[in-house]
């Protein structure tokens, strides 16, 4: 038996390594043996370690399957000043994510098979976790002509989305759904009626009234969700609704599911924790699309998360440069970063509801997103012998968000200075560390 040094190194392979005292799904202390990229055994703590193993004291660390983000903006190509595949996936790894779906609103737009392969090639060379390119629904995200769906699917796309923009044309949306159904892909809609949202900047109601900024009606989101749910029922296509933000959106999703329609939905961490009262401060770090909504909407989203109406948490990680966010509210771009703070926020939200169940966290951030994204054969796998050693370790001693220690290239995080109880301290992808902090990973005596 050998003893691990205190400092784990990112990139290190875990071969014949025992993590002692770890808490799989937050349950009983367990010694976990890892070798050749897989979990070998899970035994109650206190057993003598096998010979020729490296022992790492992980006492009290919660182990969950590696997280899957259905909604990440990596910005590359075209937006490298804000983020790159390298920096975005490093940020993802620091947040416990082993898989991210890269949205298509790059420059150029990911709207052909060749461009899907280009993202995969970038990831092969530079990524710290697995990257799954999302193909655009329409050419150039212009909402006018369908993108070549079969070509993109053959290149590796499992999801189509014009995220950042809504496909307002109902006939085009229906055709895209029919194509997605034939290809066994999912269509992810950014629900935002252009006619109803207009030039909206902030949630309609007191926030808009107090600031004088153009109001953004919740009905702009809700009408598109209702329309597309009916189209999904008619076409049989799998519809995934991005970042729902209102009580009525949750009610519509709940109703669609009660009909047995193939509809899933995600919510962002920031829509679960922040309200438009913060946005009314007109600090542009709170400017996001869809906008932060009322406290009542936040309560409704939390309830929908707990009752299963909302299927998954997705970050909508949207990095921007300091300069871009520095101007007047109406001139600043929409978006917040979120990969590194997703787990702490979700844990806080569930804890406040007295419903912090680590198995539930795994379902929301790993198992269900992997299923929705069509990657459950290798991602979101259970913590069990014979499965890939793809996991994250979580410490519960508390920490404060410090923008100086971020991994993302951008600092537009709304939780700067916020203290959370839980923090990801290590992430492994098939038995290789893609992120680690020394805290919480101490050597045995």
Beta strands, then each sheet from edge to edge (+ up, - down):
strand 1: 2-3
strand 2: 17-24
strand 3: 29-35
strand 4: 38-44
strand 5: 54-57
strand 6: 62-65
strand 7: 67-73
strand 8: 97-102
strand 9: 130-133
strand 10: 159-160
strand 11: 186-189
strand 12: 202-203
strand 13: 215-216
strand 14: 238-241
strand 15: 263-267
strand 16: 312-313
strand 17: 317-318
strand 18: 391-395
strand 19: 399-400
strand 20: 419-420
strand 21: 423-429
strand 22: 432-436
strand 23: 442-443
sheet 1: 1+ 5+ 2+ 3- 4+
sheet 2: 1+ 5+ 23-
sheet 3: 1+ 5+ 2+ 6+ 18- 21+ 22-
sheet 4: 9+ 8+ 7+ 17+
sheet 5: 10+ 11+ 14+ 15+ 16+
sheet 6: 12+ 13+
sheet 7: 19+ 20-
end
